[in-house]
């Protein structure tokens, strides 16, 4: 399982060029930014922000699942077994990204 990735155009602090960067998220927090031009990688220490964010995500999960159920019950029922099986691995990957330093 990979962490959520986004592409963004930023000015690199290493090569000083505006270029595309890969932005890695853990939950809703940016944990790493990598320049696709020179490969420079900036890892951010998000340990202090991670646990409160995780708590908020856990508290809001029932409401989010309920909304998905109301919006599209069949789609939720089809995806739920797979999500339940892969969630522990996704959480381990997320925690590894936070505490790997």
DRENVO-977655 format. One line per field, with one value per residue: residue number from 1; chain; x, z, y of N, C-alpha, C in turn. Coordinates in nm, 4 decimals. Atoms other than C-alpha are relative to their C-alpha. Layout:
k: [NUM / ...]
c: [A / ...]
n.xx: [X / ...]
n.zz: [Z / ...]
n.yy: [Y / ...]
ca.xx: [X / ...]
ca.zz: [Z / ...]
ca.yy: [Y / ...]
c.xx: [X / ...]
c.zz: [Z / ...]
c.yy: [Y / ...]
end
This chain:
k: [1 / 2 / 3 / 4 / 5 / 6 / 7 / 8 / 9 / 10 / 11 / 12 / 13 / 14 / 15 / 16 / 17 / 18 / 19 / 20 / 21 / 22 / 23 / 24 / 25 / 26 / 27 / 28 / 29 / 30 / 31 / 32 / 33 / 34 / 35 / 36 / 37 / 38 / 39 / 40 / 41 / 42 / 43 / 44 / 45 / 46 / 47 / 48 / 49 / 50 / 51 / 52 / 53 / 54 / 55 / 56 / 57 / 58 / 59 / 60 / 61 / 62 / 63 / 64 / 65 / 66 / 67 / 68 / 69 / 70 / 71 / 72 / 73 / 74 / 75 / 76 / 77 / 78 / 79 / 80 / 81 / 82 / 83 / 84 / 85 / 86 / 87 / 88 / 89 / 90 / 91 / 92 / 93 / 94 / 95 / 96 / 97 / 98 / 99 / 100 / 101]
c: [A / A / A / A / A / A / A / A / A / A / A / A / A / A / A / A / A / A / A / A / A / A / A / A / A / A / A / A / A / A / A / A / A / A / A / A / A / A / A / A / A / A / A / A / A / A / A / A / A / A / A / A / A / A / A / A / A / A / A / A / A / A / A / A / A / A / A / A / A / A / A / A / A / A / A / A / A / A / A / A / A / A / A / A / A / A / A / A / A / A / A / A / A / A / A / A / A / A / A / A / A]
n.xx: [0.0837 / -0.0739 / 0.0612 / 0.0592 / -0.0964 / 0.0544 / -0.0999 / 0.0155 / -0.1115 / -0.0592 / -0.1405 / -0.0844 / -0.0992 / -0.1310 / -0.0436 / 0.0556 / 0.0818 / 0.1398 / 0.0175 / 0.1020 / -0.0403 / 0.0901 / 0.0329 / 0.0484 / 0.0845 / 0.0414 / 0.1283 / 0.0241 / -0.1198 / -0.1126 / -0.1146 / -0.1208 / 0.0075 / -0.1168 / -0.0139 / -0.0183 / -0.1097 / -0.1317 / 0.0150 / -0.0136 / 0.1149 / 0.0151 / 0.0902 / 0.0467 / 0.0296 / 0.1430 / 0.0412 / 0.0877 / 0.1287 / 0.0624 / 0.0952 / 0.1276 / 0.0675 / 0.0519 / 0.1162 / 0.1115 / 0.0447 / 0.0719 / 0.1291 / 0.0890 / 0.0213 / 0.1397 / 0.0802 / -0.0378 / 0.0553 / 0.1448 / 0.0257 / -0.0213 / 0.1098 / 0.1177 / -0.0225 / -0.0115 / -0.0101 / -0.0584 / -0.1445 / -0.0615 / 0.0013 / -0.0996 / -0.1372 / -0.0264 / -0.0854 / -0.1387 / -0.0521 / -0.0209 / -0.1184 / -0.1246 / -0.0185 / -0.1157 / -0.1242 / -0.0084 / -0.0340 / -0.1417 / -0.0790 / 0.0107 / -0.0803 / -0.1409 / -0.0397 / -0.0105 / -0.1051 / -0.1159 / -0.1273]
n.zz: [0.0000 / 0.0051 / -0.0625 / 0.1006 / 0.0672 / 0.0827 / 0.0782 / -0.0174 / 0.0516 / -0.1055 / 0.0227 / -0.0785 / -0.0819 / 0.0340 / 0.1346 / 0.0193 / 0.1208 / -0.0169 / 0.0643 / -0.0582 / -0.1215 / -0.0516 / -0.1387 / -0.0681 / -0.1155 / -0.0977 / -0.0414 / 0.0638 / -0.0281 / 0.0929 / -0.0725 / 0.0826 / 0.1303 / 0.0795 / 0.1289 / 0.1094 / 0.0820 / -0.0552 / -0.0919 / -0.1405 / -0.0796 / -0.1291 / -0.0898 / -0.1077 / -0.1243 / -0.0233 / -0.1121 / -0.0929 / 0.0641 / 0.0497 / -0.0918 / -0.0026 / 0.1288 / 0.0008 / -0.0888 / 0.0710 / 0.1068 / -0.0620 / -0.0483 / 0.1114 / 0.0891 / 0.0083 / 0.0775 / 0.1407 / 0.0503 / 0.0087 / 0.1198 / 0.1171 / 0.0040 / 0.0504 / 0.1381 / 0.0935 / -0.0829 / 0.0711 / 0.0151 / -0.1311 / -0.0320 / 0.0854 / -0.0349 / -0.1428 / -0.0361 / 0.0378 / -0.0876 / -0.1334 / 0.0051 / 0.0262 / -0.0919 / -0.0895 / 0.0750 / 0.0316 / -0.1229 / -0.0284 / 0.0962 / -0.0403 / -0.1215 / 0.0384 / 0.0602 / -0.1039 / -0.0989 / 0.0607 / -0.0163]
n.yy: [-0.1185 / -0.1249 / -0.1175 / -0.0883 / -0.0877 / -0.1063 / -0.0733 / -0.1439 / -0.0793 / -0.0816 / -0.0353 / 0.0900 / -0.0694 / 0.0531 / -0.0421 / -0.1350 / -0.0072 / 0.0409 / 0.1297 / 0.0857 / 0.0690 / 0.1022 / -0.0309 / 0.1196 / -0.0298 / 0.1006 / -0.0566 / -0.1298 / -0.0783 / 0.0176 / 0.0553 / 0.0026 / -0.0660 / 0.0370 / -0.0670 / 0.0953 / -0.0490 / 0.0354 / 0.1120 / -0.0413 / 0.0432 / -0.0658 / 0.0720 / -0.0855 / 0.0711 / -0.0221 / 0.0845 / -0.0730 / -0.0271 / 0.1214 / 0.0635 / -0.0727 / 0.0183 / 0.1373 / -0.0001 / -0.0650 / 0.0888 / 0.1116 / -0.0507 / -0.0359 / 0.1152 / 0.0461 / -0.0958 / 0.0122 / 0.1271 / -0.0200 / -0.0806 / 0.0862 / 0.0953 / -0.0693 / -0.0443 / 0.1119 / 0.1207 / 0.1140 / -0.0229 / 0.0200 / 0.1427 / 0.0672 / -0.0375 / 0.0169 / 0.1144 / -0.0271 / -0.1052 / 0.0579 / 0.0858 / -0.0730 / -0.1127 / 0.0152 / -0.0225 / -0.1428 / -0.0716 / 0.0274 / -0.0789 / -0.1395 / -0.0184 / 0.0123 / -0.1273 / -0.1030 / 0.0263 / 0.0690 / -0.0728]
ca.xx: [0.0000 / 0.1344 / 0.0755 / -0.1465 / 0.0638 / -0.0087 / 0.1792 / 0.2450 / 0.4578 / 0.6882 / 1.0269 / 1.2889 / 1.5085 / 1.7948 / 1.8060 / 1.6140 / 1.4036 / 1.0258 / 0.9475 / 0.6979 / 0.7199 / 0.5702 / 0.3923 / 0.3363 / 0.0557 / -0.0008 / -0.3668 / -0.4331 / -0.0761 / 0.2095 / 0.5011 / 0.7411 / 0.8093 / 1.0389 / 1.1592 / 1.1214 / 1.3944 / 1.6896 / 1.5468 / 1.5943 / 1.3667 / 1.2407 / 1.0924 / 0.8845 / 0.8597 / 0.4836 / 0.4829 / 0.3239 / 0.0477 / -0.0203 / -0.1889 / -0.4434 / -0.5210 / -0.5605 / -0.7977 / -1.0109 / -1.0215 / -1.1279 / -1.4014 / -1.5368 / -1.5268 / -1.8800 / -2.0287 / -1.8314 / -1.9376 / -2.3011 / -2.2856 / -2.1419 / -2.4146 / -2.6875 / -2.5307 / -2.4549 / -2.5374 / -2.4421 / -2.1005 / -2.0274 / -2.1275 / -1.9049 / -1.5995 / -1.6344 / -1.4888 / -1.1743 / -1.1323 / -1.1706 / -0.9018 / -0.6498 / -0.7001 / -0.4509 / -0.1787 / -0.2614 / -0.2416 / 0.0954 / 0.2304 / 0.1054 / 0.2639 / 0.5902 / 0.5977 / 0.5513 / 0.8049 / 1.0723 / 1.3358]
ca.zz: [0.0000 / -0.0904 / 0.0939 / -0.0814 / -0.3351 / -0.5048 / -0.7732 / -0.7257 / -0.8889 / -0.6322 / -0.6266 / -0.5090 / -0.2190 / -0.3528 / -0.7283 / -0.7025 / -1.0067 / -1.0219 / -1.0911 / -1.0244 / -0.6768 / -0.5326 / -0.2046 / 0.0368 / 0.2940 / 0.6144 / 0.6882 / 0.6207 / 0.6925 / 0.4449 / 0.5546 / 0.2598 / -0.0534 / -0.3336 / -0.6341 / -0.9607 / -1.1207 / -0.8843 / -0.6544 / -0.3356 / -0.0615 / 0.2376 / 0.5204 / 0.7741 / 1.1390 / 1.1797 / 1.4960 / 1.7136 / 1.4614 / 1.3662 / 1.6799 / 1.7144 / 1.3416 / 1.3772 / 1.6708 / 1.4633 / 1.1746 / 1.4076 / 1.5651 / 1.2264 / 1.0655 / 1.1680 / 1.0201 / 0.6965 / 0.6601 / 0.7291 / 0.4571 / 0.2100 / 0.3030 / 0.2390 / -0.0859 / -0.2388 / -0.0313 / -0.2994 / -0.3641 / 0.0089 / 0.0516 / -0.2398 / -0.1142 / 0.2603 / 0.2760 / 0.0906 / 0.2991 / 0.6222 / 0.5103 / 0.3965 / 0.6688 / 0.9175 / 0.6487 / 0.5451 / 0.9078 / 0.9587 / 0.6450 / 0.7631 / 1.1074 / 0.9485 / 0.7413 / 1.0566 / 1.2868 / 1.0399 / 1.1297]
ca.yy: [0.0000 / 0.3394 / 0.6638 / 0.9160 / 1.1088 / 1.4375 / 1.6282 / 1.9987 / 2.2676 / 2.4288 / 2.6004 / 2.3520 / 2.4648 / 2.2509 / 2.3316 / 2.6637 / 2.5774 / 2.5752 / 2.2116 / 1.9380 / 1.7866 / 1.4695 / 1.5433 / 1.2527 / 1.2681 / 1.0726 / 1.1193 / 1.4854 / 1.6001 / 1.6560 / 1.4366 / 1.4525 / 1.6574 / 1.5384 / 1.7385 / 1.5475 / 1.7611 / 1.7014 / 1.4330 / 1.6380 / 1.5070 / 1.7018 / 1.4962 / 1.6816 / 1.5765 / 1.5354 / 1.3225 / 1.5925 / 1.6654 / 1.3046 / 1.1686 / 1.4543 / 1.4213 / 1.0438 / 1.0982 / 1.3366 / 1.0911 / 0.8078 / 1.0233 / 1.1326 / 0.7839 / 0.6731 / 0.9913 / 0.9493 / 0.5840 / 0.6811 / 0.9493 / 0.6974 / 0.4495 / 0.7050 / 0.8269 / 0.4890 / 0.1792 / -0.0722 / 0.0847 / 0.0888 / -0.2749 / -0.3765 / -0.1876 / -0.2487 / -0.6044 / -0.4994 / -0.1863 / -0.3854 / -0.6308 / -0.3696 / -0.1047 / -0.2571 / -0.2585 / 0.0991 / 0.2133 / 0.0395 / 0.2068 / 0.5446 / 0.5019 / 0.3867 / 0.7071 / 0.9148 / 0.7420 / 0.6213 / 0.8806]
c.xx: [0.0880 / -0.0746 / -0.0622 / 0.1051 / -0.0740 / 0.1165 / -0.0256 / 0.1214 / 0.0459 / 0.1405 / 0.0842 / 0.1022 / 0.1413 / 0.0499 / -0.0525 / -0.0828 / -0.1452 / -0.0208 / -0.1097 / 0.0589 / -0.1046 / -0.0190 / -0.0643 / -0.0767 / -0.0105 / -0.1277 / -0.0266 / 0.1210 / 0.1081 / 0.1189 / 0.1297 / -0.0270 / 0.1273 / -0.0044 / 0.0214 / 0.1145 / 0.1348 / -0.0072 / 0.0133 / -0.1289 / 0.0022 / -0.1022 / -0.0343 / -0.0305 / -0.1440 / -0.0514 / -0.0960 / -0.1388 / -0.0767 / -0.1058 / -0.1299 / -0.0789 / -0.0614 / -0.1244 / -0.1224 / -0.0547 / -0.0793 / -0.1382 / -0.0970 / -0.0342 / -0.1453 / -0.0880 / 0.0319 / -0.0549 / -0.1513 / -0.0360 / 0.0181 / -0.1135 / -0.1259 / 0.0143 / 0.0001 / 0.0174 / 0.0679 / 0.1515 / 0.0719 / 0.0073 / 0.1007 / 0.1426 / 0.0365 / 0.0865 / 0.1483 / 0.0644 / 0.0285 / 0.1242 / 0.1296 / 0.0284 / 0.1172 / 0.1338 / 0.0182 / 0.0386 / 0.1466 / 0.0907 / 0.0009 / 0.0860 / 0.1487 / 0.0502 / 0.0192 / 0.1232 / 0.1259 / 0.1330 / 0.0944]
c.zz: [0.0000 / 0.0741 / -0.1101 / -0.0556 / -0.0810 / -0.0757 / 0.0195 / -0.0589 / 0.1081 / -0.0415 / 0.0951 / 0.0804 / -0.0305 / -0.1357 / -0.0384 / -0.1272 / 0.0336 / -0.0761 / 0.0705 / 0.1203 / 0.0334 / 0.1487 / 0.0618 / 0.1252 / 0.0914 / 0.0608 / -0.0775 / 0.0109 / -0.1033 / 0.0797 / -0.0803 / -0.1327 / -0.0760 / -0.1354 / -0.1091 / -0.0925 / 0.0524 / 0.0984 / 0.1469 / 0.0748 / 0.1338 / 0.0808 / 0.1165 / 0.1229 / 0.0384 / 0.1203 / 0.0948 / -0.0585 / -0.0342 / 0.0946 / 0.0155 / -0.1305 / -0.0086 / 0.0884 / -0.0656 / -0.1106 / 0.0559 / 0.0469 / -0.1141 / -0.0905 / -0.0035 / -0.0842 / -0.1495 / -0.0618 / -0.0172 / -0.1251 / -0.1265 / -0.0151 / -0.0568 / -0.1472 / -0.0983 / 0.0782 / -0.0701 / -0.0151 / 0.1329 / 0.0339 / -0.0832 / 0.0460 / 0.1451 / 0.0341 / -0.0331 / 0.0891 / 0.1393 / 0.0031 / -0.0131 / 0.0998 / 0.0965 / -0.0710 / -0.0347 / 0.1233 / 0.0387 / -0.0913 / 0.0396 / 0.1238 / -0.0297 / -0.0624 / 0.1040 / 0.0875 / -0.0575 / 0.0229 / 0.0869]
c.yy: [0.1246 / 0.1088 / 0.0848 / 0.0973 / 0.1046 / 0.0639 / 0.1492 / 0.0707 / 0.0969 / 0.0390 / -0.0835 / 0.0799 / -0.0484 / 0.0522 / 0.1381 / 0.0162 / -0.0314 / -0.1311 / -0.0776 / -0.0724 / -0.1057 / 0.0300 / -0.1239 / 0.0420 / -0.1202 / 0.0559 / 0.1271 / 0.0914 / -0.0300 / -0.0510 / 0.0057 / 0.0694 / -0.0357 / 0.0685 / -0.1045 / 0.0418 / -0.0496 / -0.1165 / 0.0358 / -0.0328 / 0.0734 / -0.0778 / 0.0917 / -0.0848 / 0.0318 / -0.0793 / 0.0710 / 0.0230 / -0.1268 / -0.0570 / 0.0791 / -0.0157 / -0.1395 / -0.0092 / 0.0619 / -0.0889 / -0.1178 / 0.0452 / 0.0273 / -0.1193 / -0.0485 / 0.0930 / -0.0112 / -0.1287 / 0.0127 / 0.0798 / -0.0825 / -0.1002 / 0.0640 / 0.0390 / -0.1168 / -0.1305 / -0.1180 / 0.0144 / -0.0222 / -0.1489 / -0.0783 / 0.0288 / -0.0301 / -0.1214 / 0.0231 / 0.1041 / -0.0549 / -0.0886 / 0.0783 / 0.1123 / -0.0189 / 0.0246 / 0.1474 / 0.0815 / -0.0234 / 0.0810 / 0.1475 / 0.0270 / -0.0129 / 0.1304 / 0.1091 / -0.0235 / -0.0634 / 0.0682 / -0.0732]
end
